[in-house]
Amino acid sequence: MDPSSKNTDTESVKKTRHQDRNKSILHTSDSGKRSVTIQDVGEITKYPDVIKFTVSVSSAKESIESVKTSVKRRTDYILQTLRSHGIGEKSLTISTDINRGEGYEMRSDVVVQHGDAQQCQNARNFLVEKLDSSVVISPITCYCSSAVKEQLRHQAFSTAIRNAHSKAQSVSKTLGLSLRSPLSIIEHSCELKMCRGDPQDASTQDGSSVALTSNVDSLECQSLHQKLTKAALTYVSSVTVVFEAVPMRTCQHKRCPKHHT
């Protein structure tokens, strides 16, 4: 799927197979109880859900009414254009700053933070085409929101458990055993492998910062597809799961319930 499509929350699930991470151990206790210990990982990648750009309008006039009228006229046009492209008030933040020197100076910033990449690109392109150079329009940036980051982390953890369960089933079947419910689940780490989209909220799971570079010229040269791809996040969760295992005949005799994840 093209990441610049309307829904940019496309996610891919990968089963990583590293020898040092994926280990299976069959253990028999002194009492004769058997368990299968599996170490595995889950990897999830997600594209940004927030597309952002800023439109800045400024004016300098001798009277306060003149400067307000000038800025308001262009700001109203910008807001109307954004609405016509499907970007509503919930996606907008407007701030105004007025200063006084020999006359009056006023600046209005319209910050767009929207979930549809194509709508943002179309609206920005239209404004660049129709407005003069007195209106400054920033390049598009994109990032994953905090809610999506948390959701992504849980999905990576769940995927790691499913991977471990799948491997445990394969091991137990080969040995003539059946699995029961997990005895223990330990998450060793949940690593954020990539985070290059959000200049205000770029941190790893352990709180350390991720270095970002925000060169305006380089952003201008990147396509929307490139920006979405570079701002995608990947979480990798590493877990160890211990499953109780019993001989198939014993399990059939006791009608052991199947374990679902």
Secondary structure, DSSP 8 states (H G I E B T S, - for coil): --TTSS----EEEE----TTT-EEEEEE-TTS-EEEEEEEEEEEEE--SEEEEEEEEEEEESSHHHHHHHHHHHHHHHHHHHHHTT--GGGEEEEEEEEESSSEEEEEEEEEEES-HHHHHHHHHHHHHHS-TTEEE---EEE--HHHHHHHHHHHHHHHHHHHHHHHHHHHHHTTEEEEEEEEEEEEEEEEEE--S-SSS-B-TTS-B------HHHHHHS-HHHHHHHT-EEEEEEEEEEEEEEEHHHHHHHT------
